[in-house]
Every structure is written in structure tokens, then in C-alpha cells.
Amino acid sequence: MEEKYLPRQKGGRWAISREIGGRWLALIQDTPVDDPADAALVLWELGIELRLKNIRRYFPARRKGRCPTLELLELFAKLGSEKKEKCGV
């Protein structure tokens, strides 16, 4: 995968961040989200029905929590292209 909208992190994982609900959310492939409620927030923002099967598909449970999949990161990247871009530090 050579897309420029998903920067590569250590270990070969992909990452993306977006502003949702007035705060920045950073998602790293196969890395647990900081707050378990973030999974529901991301699905809601993407217009994906909040059901357990969708949480399991896009945020499977691994080691220490729910981790976003590459498929979800790609959907999340498309969401950002439809919104006005902002720069976060």
C-alpha cells in the first residue's frame, strides 16, 4: 500500500488522525484506542450502524483493547477528504 494519506508508523502499521466532536482522535492500525468510547464515536461519524458486529469488524479486540483495522483507517481517511482540513499539533 503506497497511499500518502496514511503515514506508516514503527512496525509497519498505518496511522491517521482527524478532529471529531471538537477533539483530535488518532488511530493507529492494530493499536488499542485510548478511550473505548472512541470506537463508537468513529463508527457514528462514518455513518456505520453502532452494532456489536460492526465494532468487532472494525475494532476487533486484541491484547489490551479494541484496535482499528486497516479497512477502518481507509474509511476514516475518506471522511477527512470530505471535510475542511485543519492542522493539529
GROMACS elastic network, one bead per residue, 0.5 to 0.9 nm:
[ bonds ]
;  ai    aj funct       b0    kb
    2     5     6  0.89943   500
    2     6     6  0.85513   500
    3     6     6  0.62503   500
    3     7     6  0.82240   500
    4     7     6  0.64587   500
    5    16     6  0.77827   500
    5    74     6  0.88759   500
    5    77     6  0.68985   500
    6    14     6  0.58117   500
    6    15     6  0.57002   500
    6    16     6  0.58442   500
    6    73     6  0.79142   500
    6    74     6  0.79814   500
    6    77     6  0.75582   500
    7    13     6  0.85280   500
    7    14     6  0.57644   500
    7    15     6  0.56950   500
    7    16     6  0.70189   500
    8    11     6  0.83884   500
    8    12     6  0.59467   500
    8    13     6  0.56538   500
    8    15     6  0.63287   500
    9    12     6  0.57066   500
    9    13     6  0.51588   500
    9    14     6  0.57847   500
    9    15     6  0.66286   500
    9    28     6  0.79611   500
    9    29     6  0.89998   500
   10    13     6  0.65160   500
   10    14     6  0.87990   500
   13    28     6  0.68087   500
   13    29     6  0.54558   500
   13    30     6  0.73150   500
   13    31     6  0.87051   500
   13    70     6  0.86635   500
   14    27     6  0.84795   500
   14    28     6  0.58385   500
   14    29     6  0.53366   500
   14    30     6  0.87140   500
   14    70     6  0.72500   500
   14    73     6  0.78851   500
   15    26     6  0.72459   500
   15    27     6  0.55836   500
   15    29     6  0.61014   500
   15    70     6  0.88804   500
   15    73     6  0.73198   500
   16    25     6  0.83865   500
   16    26     6  0.58370   500
   16    27     6  0.54328   500
   16    28     6  0.65755   500
   16    29     6  0.88053   500
   16    73     6  0.68191   500
   16    76     6  0.78536   500
   16    77     6  0.71782   500
   17    24     6  0.66416   500
   17    25     6  0.53628   500
   17    27     6  0.60171   500
   17    28     6  0.86048   500
   17    76     6  0.86182   500
   17    77     6  0.85625   500
   17    80     6  0.89175   500
   18    23     6  0.82685   500
   18    24     6  0.55893   500
   18    25     6  0.54867   500
   18    26     6  0.67027   500
   18    27     6  0.86803   500
   18    76     6  0.81673   500
   18    77     6  0.84773   500
   18    79     6  0.88326   500
   18    80     6  0.67535   500
   18    85     6  0.88214   500
   18    86     6  0.86429   500
   18    88     6  0.87790   500
   19    22     6  0.62154   500
   19    23     6  0.53020   500
   19    25     6  0.60239   500
   19    26     6  0.88002   500
   19    80     6  0.87420   500
   19    86     6  0.81653   500
   19    88     6  0.85774   500
   20    23     6  0.55633   500
   20    24     6  0.62504   500
   20    25     6  0.67084   500
   20    41     6  0.80237   500
   20    42     6  0.79570   500
   20    45     6  0.76434   500
   21    24     6  0.82658   500
   21    41     6  0.85746   500
   24    88     6  0.76338   500
   25    33     6  0.89956   500
   25    34     6  0.89903   500
   25    38     6  0.79320   500
   25    42     6  0.88523   500
   26    33     6  0.80975   500
   26    34     6  0.87749   500
   27    30     6  0.89490   500
   27    31     6  0.76736   500
   27    32     6  0.84131   500
   27    33     6  0.67402   500
   27    67     6  0.83876   500
   27    68     6  0.67900   500
   27    73     6  0.73971   500
   28    31     6  0.54535   500
   28    32     6  0.78664   500
   28    33     6  0.79683   500
   28    67     6  0.78214   500
   28    68     6  0.68363   500
   28    69     6  0.84870   500
   28    70     6  0.87682   500
   28    73     6  0.80806   500
   29    32     6  0.84286   500
   29    67     6  0.66775   500
   29    68     6  0.53661   500
   29    69     6  0.55099   500
   29    70     6  0.58734   500
   29    72     6  0.87851   500
   29    73     6  0.73326   500
   30    59     6  0.86068   500
   30    60     6  0.86277   500
   30    62     6  0.77432   500
   30    66     6  0.83238   500
   30    68     6  0.57550   500
   30    69     6  0.61965   500
   30    70     6  0.81011   500
   31    62     6  0.82653   500
   31    64     6  0.86809   500
   31    65     6  0.81071   500
   31    66     6  0.77143   500
   31    68     6  0.69480   500
   32    35     6  0.85304   500
   32    36     6  0.84692   500
   32    59     6  0.86395   500
   32    61     6  0.83044   500
   32    62     6  0.75102   500
   32    63     6  0.81944   500
   32    64     6  0.64656   500
   32    66     6  0.50561   500
   32    68     6  0.73281   500
   33    36     6  0.63569   500
   33    37     6  0.86959   500
   33    38     6  0.67558   500
   33    39     6  0.73698   500
   33    59     6  0.89271   500
   33    65     6  0.70301   500
   33    66     6  0.62499   500
   33    67     6  0.60564   500
   33    68     6  0.75547   500
   34    37     6  0.87732   500
   34    38     6  0.75108   500
   34    65     6  0.87530   500
   35    38     6  0.54497   500
   35    39     6  0.79660   500
   36    39     6  0.60833   500
   36    40     6  0.78620   500
   36    65     6  0.75020   500
   36    66     6  0.70025   500
   37    40     6  0.54283   500
   37    41     6  0.63625   500
   37    42     6  0.88348   500
   38    42     6  0.60737   500
   38    43     6  0.85789   500
   39    42     6  0.53195   500
   39    43     6  0.63370   500
   39    44     6  0.86577   500
   39    55     6  0.70575   500
   39    58     6  0.84077   500
   39    59     6  0.67273   500
   39    66     6  0.75870   500
   39    67     6  0.85284   500
   39    68     6  0.79653   500
   40    43     6  0.51957   500
   40    44     6  0.60824   500
   40    45     6  0.85877   500
   40    50     6  0.65642   500
   40    55     6  0.74759   500
   41    44     6  0.51398   500
   41    45     6  0.61581   500
   41    46     6  0.86641   500
   42    45     6  0.50945   500
   42    46     6  0.62104   500
   42    47     6  0.86543   500
   42    48     6  0.86360   500
   42    76     6  0.79499   500
   43    46     6  0.51069   500
   43    47     6  0.62129   500
   43    48     6  0.50741   500
   43    49     6  0.70165   500
   43    50     6  0.65381   500
   43    54     6  0.82120   500
   43    55     6  0.79585   500
   43    58     6  0.84821   500
   43    72     6  0.89218   500
   44    47     6  0.50764   500
   44    48     6  0.58226   500
   44    49     6  0.69338   500
   44    50     6  0.67262   500
   45    48     6  0.76446   500
   45    76     6  0.89453   500
   45    79     6  0.83774   500
   46    49     6  0.89088   500
   46    75     6  0.75521   500
   46    76     6  0.71350   500
   46    79     6  0.68947   500
   47    50     6  0.87096   500
   48    51     6  0.86383   500
   48    54     6  0.76680   500
   49    54     6  0.72145   500
   50    53     6  0.84902   500
   50    54     6  0.66214   500
   50    55     6  0.72136   500
   51    54     6  0.53404   500
   51    55     6  0.63988   500
   51    56     6  0.87020   500
   52    55     6  0.50441   500
   52    56     6  0.60888   500
   52    57     6  0.85209   500
   53    56     6  0.50698   500
   53    57     6  0.60979   500
   53    58     6  0.87119   500
   54    58     6  0.60314   500
   54    59     6  0.78327   500
   55    58     6  0.54130   500
   55    59     6  0.51583   500
   55    60     6  0.68135   500
   55    66     6  0.84661   500
   56    59     6  0.53233   500
   56    61     6  0.70877   500
   56    66     6  0.83680   500
   57    60     6  0.59501   500
   57    68     6  0.89443   500
   57    69     6  0.80213   500
   57    72     6  0.89036   500
   58    66     6  0.89379   500
   58    67     6  0.79146   500
   58    68     6  0.57675   500
   58    69     6  0.55446   500
   58    70     6  0.84448   500
   58    71     6  0.71787   500
   58    72     6  0.56470   500
   58    73     6  0.89934   500
   59    62     6  0.88342   500
   59    65     6  0.88642   500
   59    66     6  0.51159   500
   59    69     6  0.62349   500
   59    72     6  0.80740   500
   60    65     6  0.82912   500
   60    66     6  0.54371   500
   60    67     6  0.57495   500
   60    68     6  0.70186   500
   60    69     6  0.75796   500
   61    64     6  0.77342   500
   61    65     6  0.54959   500
   61    67     6  0.63013   500
   62    65     6  0.56057   500
   62    66     6  0.60491   500
   62    67     6  0.65061   500
   63    66     6  0.83154   500
   64    67     6  0.88104   500
   68    71     6  0.81649   500
   68    72     6  0.62040   500
   68    73     6  0.70010   500
   69    72     6  0.52357   500
   69    73     6  0.64536   500
   69    74     6  0.88414   500
   70    74     6  0.62705   500
   70    75     6  0.87461   500
   71    74     6  0.52575   500
   71    75     6  0.64880   500
   71    76     6  0.87128   500
   72    75     6  0.50755   500
   72    76     6  0.60524   500
   72    77     6  0.85733   500
   73    77     6  0.61017   500
   73    78     6  0.87597   500
   74    77     6  0.50837   500
   74    78     6  0.65490   500
   74    79     6  0.88734   500
   75    78     6  0.52489   500
   75    79     6  0.64937   500
   76    79     6  0.50593   500
   76    80     6  0.65841   500
   77    80     6  0.52216   500
   77    81     6  0.66150   500
   78    81     6  0.51698   500
   78    82     6  0.67529   500
   79    82     6  0.55063   500
   79    83     6  0.68595   500
   80    83     6  0.52971   500
   80    84     6  0.76191   500
   80    85     6  0.71310   500
   81    84     6  0.75695   500
   81    85     6  0.76072   500
   82    85     6  0.87190   500
